[in-house]
Amino acid sequence: MIFFVNASNHELLTFYVQLDEMLQKQGAKIDKVLNFAIDDAILEERITGRWIHPSSGRTYHTKFAPPKVPGVDDVRKHE
């Protein structure tokens, strides 16, 4: 089991201990914990630029993975 956490070292340690105790009760364990230091503005840009085409369910991103035609699904070719 791998968890991704964006937190300070103290917050990460507290989170890990609490999560580890909870998982031990369920017979599971944490294999790895990764801590990424990512600027909040970058996270916001990645999250707010995402959209899902309503009828196809395909995901796009306005900057990083836009459809070929804005608002039109690349596969079904309709809005």
SEVEX-31611 format. One record per residue: x, y, z of N, C-alpha, C in turn; residue in three letters. Coordinates in nm, 2 decimals, decimal comma. Example, Ala and Ser with C-alpha at 12.3 -4.5 7.8 and 13.67 -1.06 7.14 Angstrom:
SEVEX-31611
1,32 / -0,57 / 0,78 / 1,23 / -0,45 / 0,78 / 1,32 / -0,33 / 0,78 / ala
1,28 / -0,22 / 0,71 / 1,37 / -0,11 / 0,71 / 1,29 / 0,00 / 0,79 / ser
END
This chain:
SEVEX-31611
0,08 / -0,12 / 0,00 / 0,00 / 0,00 / 0,00 / 0,09 / 0,12 / 0,00 / met
0,06 / 0,22 / -0,09 / 0,14 / 0,34 / -0,10 / 0,05 / 0,46 / -0,08 / ile
0,09 / 0,55 / 0,00 / 0,02 / 0,68 / 0,03 / 0,10 / 0,80 / -0,02 / phe
0,03 / 0,89 / -0,08 / 0,09 / 1,02 / -0,12 / 0,04 / 1,13 / -0,03 / phe
0,13 / 1,20 / 0,03 / 0,09 / 1,30 / 0,13 / 0,17 / 1,43 / 0,11 / val
0,11 / 1,54 / 0,11 / 0,18 / 1,67 / 0,10 / 0,17 / 1,74 / 0,23 / asn
0,27 / 1,72 / 0,31 / 0,26 / 1,77 / 0,45 / 0,40 / 1,80 / 0,50 / ala
0,41 / 1,87 / 0,62 / 0,54 / 1,89 / 0,68 / 0,59 / 1,76 / 0,74 / ser
0,72 / 1,76 / 0,78 / 0,77 / 1,63 / 0,84 / 0,69 / 1,59 / 0,96 / asn
0,66 / 1,69 / 1,05 / 0,58 / 1,65 / 1,17 / 0,44 / 1,60 / 1,14 / his
0,38 / 1,67 / 1,04 / 0,24 / 1,63 / 1,00 / 0,25 / 1,49 / 0,94 / glu
0,35 / 1,47 / 0,86 / 0,37 / 1,34 / 0,79 / 0,39 / 1,23 / 0,89 / leu
0,47 / 1,25 / 0,99 / 0,49 / 1,15 / 1,10 / 0,37 / 1,12 / 1,18 / leu
0,29 / 1,22 / 1,21 / 0,17 / 1,20 / 1,29 / 0,07 / 1,13 / 1,20 / thr
0,06 / 1,16 / 1,08 / -0,04 / 1,09 / 0,99 / 0,00 / 0,95 / 0,97 / phe
0,13 / 0,92 / 0,95 / 0,18 / 0,78 / 0,93 / 0,15 / 0,70 / 1,06 / tyr
0,18 / 0,75 / 1,18 / 0,15 / 0,67 / 1,30 / 0,01 / 0,64 / 1,31 / val
-0,08 / 0,74 / 1,29 / -0,22 / 0,71 / 1,31 / -0,27 / 0,62 / 1,20 / gln
-0,23 / 0,63 / 1,08 / -0,27 / 0,54 / 0,97 / -0,22 / 0,40 / 0,99 / leu
-0,10 / 0,39 / 1,04 / -0,04 / 0,26 / 1,06 / -0,11 / 0,18 / 1,17 / asp
-0,15 / 0,25 / 1,28 / -0,23 / 0,19 / 1,39 / -0,36 / 0,14 / 1,33 / glu
-0,43 / 0,23 / 1,25 / -0,56 / 0,19 / 1,20 / -0,55 / 0,07 / 1,11 / met
-0,45 / 0,07 / 1,02 / -0,43 / -0,05 / 0,93 / -0,39 / -0,17 / 1,00 / leu
-0,31 / -0,17 / 1,10 / -0,27 / -0,29 / 1,18 / -0,40 / -0,36 / 1,23 / gln
-0,49 / -0,28 / 1,28 / -0,62 / -0,34 / 1,33 / -0,69 / -0,42 / 1,22 / lys
-0,67 / -0,38 / 1,09 / -0,73 / -0,45 / 0,98 / -0,64 / -0,55 / 0,91 / gln
-0,52 / -0,57 / 0,97 / -0,43 / -0,67 / 0,92 / -0,36 / -0,62 / 0,79 / gly
-0,35 / -0,49 / 0,77 / -0,28 / -0,44 / 0,66 / -0,16 / -0,36 / 0,70 / ala
-0,07 / -0,32 / 0,61 / 0,05 / -0,24 / 0,65 / 0,08 / -0,14 / 0,54 / lys
0,16 / -0,04 / 0,57 / 0,20 / 0,06 / 0,48 / 0,34 / 0,01 / 0,43 / ile
0,36 / 0,01 / 0,30 / 0,49 / -0,03 / 0,24 / 0,58 / 0,09 / 0,22 / asp
0,52 / 0,20 / 0,17 / 0,60 / 0,31 / 0,14 / 0,52 / 0,44 / 0,17 / lys
0,58 / 0,55 / 0,20 / 0,52 / 0,68 / 0,22 / 0,60 / 0,78 / 0,14 / val
0,54 / 0,85 / 0,05 / 0,61 / 0,94 / -0,04 / 0,56 / 1,08 / 0,00 / leu
0,65 / 1,18 / 0,02 / 0,62 / 1,31 / 0,05 / 0,66 / 1,40 / -0,06 / asn
0,57 / 1,46 / -0,13 / 0,60 / 1,56 / -0,24 / 0,59 / 1,70 / -0,20 / phe
0,69 / 1,78 / -0,22 / 0,68 / 1,92 / -0,19 / 0,64 / 1,99 / -0,32 / ala
0,51 / 2,02 / -0,33 / 0,46 / 2,08 / -0,46 / 0,39 / 2,22 / -0,42 / ile
0,43 / 2,32 / -0,50 / 0,37 / 2,45 / -0,48 / 0,22 / 2,45 / -0,49 / asp
0,15 / 2,51 / -0,40 / 0,00 / 2,51 / -0,41 / -0,05 / 2,56 / -0,54 / asp
0,01 / 2,66 / -0,60 / -0,03 / 2,72 / -0,73 / -0,03 / 2,61 / -0,84 / ala
0,07 / 2,53 / -0,84 / 0,08 / 2,42 / -0,94 / -0,03 / 2,32 / -0,92 / ile
-0,05 / 2,28 / -0,79 / -0,16 / 2,19 / -0,76 / -0,30 / 2,24 / -0,81 / leu
-0,32 / 2,37 / -0,78 / -0,44 / 2,43 / -0,82 / -0,46 / 2,43 / -0,97 / glu
-0,35 / 2,47 / -1,04 / -0,36 / 2,47 / -1,19 / -0,39 / 2,33 / -1,24 / glu
-0,33 / 2,23 / -1,19 / -0,36 / 2,09 / -1,24 / -0,50 / 2,04 / -1,21 / arg
-0,55 / 2,08 / -1,09 / -0,68 / 2,04 / -1,05 / -0,79 / 2,12 / -1,12 / ile
-0,78 / 2,25 / -1,13 / -0,89 / 2,33 / -1,19 / -0,89 / 2,33 / -1,34 / thr
-0,78 / 2,28 / -1,40 / -0,79 / 2,27 / -1,55 / -0,84 / 2,14 / -1,60 / gly
-0,88 / 2,05 / -1,51 / -0,93 / 1,92 / -1,55 / -1,08 / 1,93 / -1,58 / arg
-1,12 / 1,86 / -1,68 / -1,27 / 1,85 / -1,71 / -1,30 / 1,71 / -1,77 / trp
-1,42 / 1,67 / -1,75 / -1,46 / 1,54 / -1,80 / -1,57 / 1,56 / -1,91 / ile
-1,55 / 1,50 / -2,02 / -1,65 / 1,51 / -2,13 / -1,78 / 1,44 / -2,08 / his
-1,89 / 1,51 / -2,07 / -2,01 / 1,45 / -2,01 / -2,06 / 1,32 / -2,07 / pro
-2,07 / 1,30 / -2,20 / -2,12 / 1,18 / -2,25 / -2,03 / 1,07 / -2,27 / ser
-1,90 / 1,10 / -2,29 / -1,80 / 0,99 / -2,31 / -1,73 / 0,95 / -2,18 / ser
-1,72 / 1,05 / -2,08 / -1,65 / 1,02 / -1,96 / -1,50 / 1,04 / -1,97 / gly
-1,45 / 1,07 / -2,09 / -1,30 / 1,09 / -2,10 / -1,26 / 1,22 / -2,03 / arg
-1,14 / 1,21 / -1,97 / -1,09 / 1,33 / -1,90 / -0,99 / 1,41 / -1,99 / thr
-0,99 / 1,54 / -1,97 / -0,90 / 1,63 / -2,05 / -0,85 / 1,73 / -1,95 / tyr
-0,75 / 1,80 / -1,99 / -0,70 / 1,91 / -1,91 / -0,68 / 2,03 / -2,01 / his
-0,73 / 2,15 / -1,97 / -0,73 / 2,26 / -2,06 / -0,59 / 2,30 / -2,11 / thr
-0,49 / 2,28 / -2,03 / -0,35 / 2,31 / -2,07 / -0,26 / 2,19 / -2,10 / lys
-0,27 / 2,09 / -2,03 / -0,17 / 1,97 / -2,04 / -0,22 / 1,86 / -2,13 / phe
-0,35 / 1,84 / -2,14 / -0,41 / 1,74 / -2,23 / -0,54 / 1,78 / -2,29 / ala
-0,54 / 1,89 / -2,36 / -0,67 / 1,94 / -2,42 / -0,72 / 1,85 / -2,53 / pro
-0,85 / 1,85 / -2,56 / -0,90 / 1,78 / -2,68 / -0,85 / 1,86 / -2,80 / pro
-0,85 / 1,79 / -2,92 / -0,81 / 1,85 / -3,04 / -0,89 / 1,97 / -3,07 / lys
-1,02 / 1,96 / -3,05 / -1,12 / 2,07 / -3,07 / -1,18 / 2,11 / -2,93 / val
-1,17 / 2,23 / -2,88 / -1,22 / 2,26 / -2,75 / -1,37 / 2,22 / -2,73 / pro
-1,39 / 2,15 / -2,62 / -1,53 / 2,11 / -2,59 / -1,58 / 1,99 / -2,67 / gly
-1,50 / 1,93 / -2,76 / -1,54 / 1,82 / -2,84 / -1,46 / 1,70 / -2,80 / val
-1,52 / 1,58 / -2,78 / -1,45 / 1,46 / -2,75 / -1,37 / 1,41 / -2,86 / asp
-1,24 / 1,38 / -2,84 / -1,15 / 1,34 / -2,95 / -1,20 / 1,21 / -3,02 / asp
-1,26 / 1,12 / -2,95 / -1,30 / 0,99 / -3,00 / -1,44 / 0,99 / -3,07 / val
-1,54 / 1,04 / -3,00 / -1,67 / 1,04 / -3,05 / -1,70 / 1,16 / -3,14 / arg
-1,61 / 1,26 / -3,13 / -1,62 / 1,39 / -3,22 / -1,75 / 1,46 / -3,20 / lys
-1,80 / 1,46 / -3,08 / -1,92 / 1,55 / -3,05 / -1,91 / 1,61 / -2,92 / his
-1,99 / 1,72 / -2,90 / -1,99 / 1,79 / -2,77 / -2,06 / 1,72 / -2,67 / glu
END
